[in-house]
């Protein structure tokens, strides 16, 4: 059943939570996705079958949560995640971050390291507002962003174009995690499709090279795209979460 949490910033965050034993699992979704997505629901069913605590939620401006997506930014969504995790879970958590959710997971691990015991990134996209969006803009698009405060780009996932705002880009620039040391003292697993054109494998390898972590691996899946939602990919996701839980003895 969907419930709601009001954050300190006054945002109303929709979530679904299951009780369970041991370290919990939190699913953090991607840009313009919601907690009803295939990966989130599949992982929830698996966690419930394992008797494992689980949380999935919608960032503000996403899904059933309050707010306008166009007004949001990485900092807002990181605040939403931090509020959900610190308020709605207890003890250590394994964060499972898909695409943008990977970036949000890393920001969470940096903010409350004592609450994170493992990380599984599914085509994680740290710093994408800078490295993918801004660096991919033409000079004309950069001028449009400066003058109008927004620019539109076609989307592979919607007939409507994405509207990208100046606030999204400028705020993202203050949340970058690949420009300064990033210590992750817990198991890290990165699942990456070789056919992912949104977040290519080079991003996974850059993250692997950047982090200070004694137990980190990238797993490549030949032919998998950014959705990473085939039955085999979903099974790999749950198998990987199980492996991380076993590694931390939780």
N, C-alpha and C positions, 0 to 999 in steps of 0.2 A: 504493500500500500504506500502510495506517495505521501510523504510528509513534507513540512516546510520549516526551514530555519531562517530566522531573521538575523543578519549579521550586524556587527557594530556599525557598519556603514549604512545600515538601513535597507540592505538588499534582501529579498525573500528568495531563498535557495531551496529548490525542490530536491528531494532525495528519497532513496529507498535503502533501507538498512535491514540486515539480517543478523541475528545474534549467533554466537558460536564460541568455540574454545580456541585457545592459543593465539598466536599472532593473527591479526586481521588482514584483510585484503581491501584495498581501495582502488577503484577504477577511475581514471581521469581521462576524459574524452578529448577529442580534437576540436579544431577550429570549426565553428558552426555545426558541430555534431551535438547529440544529446544522449542522455543516459538510457534511452530506449534502443540504442544501436545493437547490432548483432553481437559484437565482442563483449559489451557490458552485460547483456542479458545471459549470454552463454557462460561467462565467468561467474556470474551470480548463481546460476543453477548448479554449476560445479562446486562452488564454495558451500552452498547449502547442503549438497549431497555429502560433503566432507565434514559437515558440522563446524564450518569455519566462519567466523564473523566476516561480514562483507558490507561495503558501502559503495553506492554509485550515486552521482548527483549531477545536476545541471548548473553550469556557471550562470551568472546573471546574463540576461539577454539570450540565453540558450534554452531550448526545450520549454519546460513548465515554470522556470524561474522568472522572477520579475526583471524588468529593465528592457531597454532597446539595444539590440546587438550593436548597432552602429555607434552607440555611445560608449561601448566597452573597450577595454585594452588588456594587455597582458597583466599589468599590475592589479587591475580589478579582479581578474579571474584567479590570479594567485592568492589574493586576499580571500576570495570565496572558498578556494580549496583549503587554505589554512584554517578558516573558520569551521568548515565542515569536518576536517580531520581532527582538530583539537577539541571540538565540542561533541562530536557524534561518535568518536571512537575512543577506546582506552588501550593503553599499552602500545607495544611496537606494531608497526604496520608494514606490509609489503605494498609498495605503490606500483600499479600497473598503468603506465601512461602511454596513450596512443597519440602519435603525431604531436600536436601542440601540448597534449597532456603529458608528454615526456618532458618538455620544457618546464611545465608547471610542477611536475614531480621533482625536478632538480632544484627549483626554487624552494619548494617545500622542504626538501632534505637539507638545504642550506639554512633555512629559517628555524627548523625544529629537528635537528639531527637526532636527538634522543628519541624521537617518535618513529623513525624510519629504520627498518631492519633489512630491507631489500628493495631492489628496483628492477622491474621488467619493462623495458621500453619497446613499443611496437612501432617501428619506423619513427623513432623520436625525432622531433624537429626543434632542437634548441636554437634560439637566436634567429628564427626564420623570418621575422619581420625585417631584419637587417640584411641577412645573407641571401635570402630568396626574394623577398618583396622589393626592398629598397634597391638592392644591387641589380635587380632585374628590371627596374623602371627605366624607360627611355628618358631623355632630357625633357621631352614634352610632358611626360607623365609627372616628372618631378616638379615642373613648373605648375602644372595643373593642381598638384597636391598643395603647393605653397600658396597659390592664389585662391583656390576654391575650398581647400581643406579636405578634399577627398578625390579619389580617382577610382574608376571602375575597370575591372579586368574580367575576362570570360572565365567561367567555371566549368570543370568537367563533371561536376556533381549536381548542377542546377541549371535550368534554362535561363535563369536570371544571373546577371554578372555579379561578382563580388564587389561590394563597395568598400574600399580601403581608405581609412581616414588618417589625417595627419597625426591625430592623437595616438592612434594605434602604433604608428611608426616611431613617433618621438618617445612615447612611454616605453616601447619595446627596447629602445636604445639604452634605457636606464636599467634594464633587467637582464642584460646579456650574461651568459654563464660560460662562454667559451673564450673569454678574454682575460680571465683571472683564474687563479688556482681553484680547483674544484675537487675536494676530498670526499670520497664516497666509501666509508669504511664498512661496507657490507657487500654481499653478492650483487653483481650487476649483470643482467642478461639483456642483450639487444637483439630483437627479432626483426629481420629486414628482408623484404622481397627484392629480387634482382630486377624485376620489371616495374619497380616503383618509380614513376616519373615525377611525382610531386615532391617526395623526399628521397633522393637517390641514395644508393649505398655509400657513397662518399661521405655523407653526413654521419652515418653510423660509425665509420672508421675514424672520422675526425673526433667524434665524441670519445671513442675508445682510447685514442691516442692522448686526448686531453686530460681525462680524469686520473686522479690518484686513487687507485683501487687495486687491491691485491687479488681480487677474484672477479674478473670481468671477462665476458665473452660476447662475440657477435655470432649469431647464427643466421646464415643466408638461406633463403628459400628460393630456388630457381623458378622463375616465372610468376612469382607472387607479386601482385600490385599493391597499391597503397591501402586498399580496403582490408587486405589481409583477413578475409572472412570466409574462405573456403573451409569445408569440414576439416581438412588436414591442418590448415593454419590455426583454426580454433583449438584443435587438439594439441598442437604444438604450444600454443599459449598456456593452456592449463597444465600441460606437462612441465613447462618451464617454471610456472609459479610453484608447482609442487616441488620441483628441484630446489628452488630458492628456499622454500620453507624447510626442506630437509637439511639444507646446508647450514641454516641458522638454528637448527634443532628446535624449531617452534611447532 
